[in-house]
Amino acid sequence: MDEAARGGSAAKRELAWCVADPHLTRDDPVLGLFKRFLGGFSSEGPGTLVILGDLFASWIALPGALAPYQTDVLEDLRAIKEAGREVIFIIGNRDYFVESLDPRPFSFAGERWDLAIPTVGRIRFEHGDLINTSDHNYQRWRVFSRSEAVKRVVAALPGKWQASLARRAEKALEPTNRAYKDYSPLPELERWANGVKADGCSTAVVGHFHEDKTVAAAGLQVHFAPQFRGIGPFLSVNAGGVIERVEWEPQNGGSVSTVK
């Protein structure tokens, strides 16, 4: 996946890699794949890594709640940041209190982030769970569960209780999440796209829905990022604004990419 293989011109120079929804768990075979991906990014990736949320299957990012495998992944990300790369984390529906991590493994952690490309424009990165405003139960839960009051209560609990609470909360929301992921929220997508365009963006990249497609909504090009499982698909963004789908460990060996 060197620059010569990708064309080598200034317009084709890679700016960012984007990975979505790994949902990593303890003893997960994808855990090793993701760590190999991070190692590859460290050695041959561009200046920015964007994680579109849901890094772990269930995650309360408070010190007492972190499992050893989570700490291990965060140390890899922290090393990437300390080596001078940007590590952008977009908070997903499974990610709680990420801003409390200390020392911070991310250059930025928030609900949205824009990549500005000269002569091309701005690309918006979001998780995607806020697109479907029809899911009123989830929208209310999201506001409540991330409030400062809830954070103080959870932070006061023993670590094992924090981890147990995260698992129970995700299990309780699972039927709602599944139903609204399967539903394609076209009217809501149009409204959301209008808002992103009003912010000055011409392209957007979202995860959450675990799809692998590109659609046009309200004149905005929206890339739905594939879930990072199996062969490790992710997206590469170059200086020409082109977004490619890349397979980190394709079954036929070697890394390949196809323009989306």
Buried (B, 14 or more C-beta within 10 A) or exposed (E): BEBEEBEEEEEBBBBBBBBBBBBBBEEBEBBEBBBEBBEBBBEEBBEBBBBBBBBBBBBBBBEBBBBEBBEEBBEBBBBBBEEEBBBBBBBBBBBBBBBBBEEBBBBEBEEBBBBEBEEBBBBBBBBBBBBBEEBEEBBEBBEEBBEEEEBEEBBEBEBEEBBBBBEEBBEEBEEBBEEBBEEEBEEBBEBBBEEBBEEEBBBBBBBBBBBBEBBEBBEBBBBBBBBBBBBBBBBBBBBBBBBBBBBBBBEEEEBBBEEB
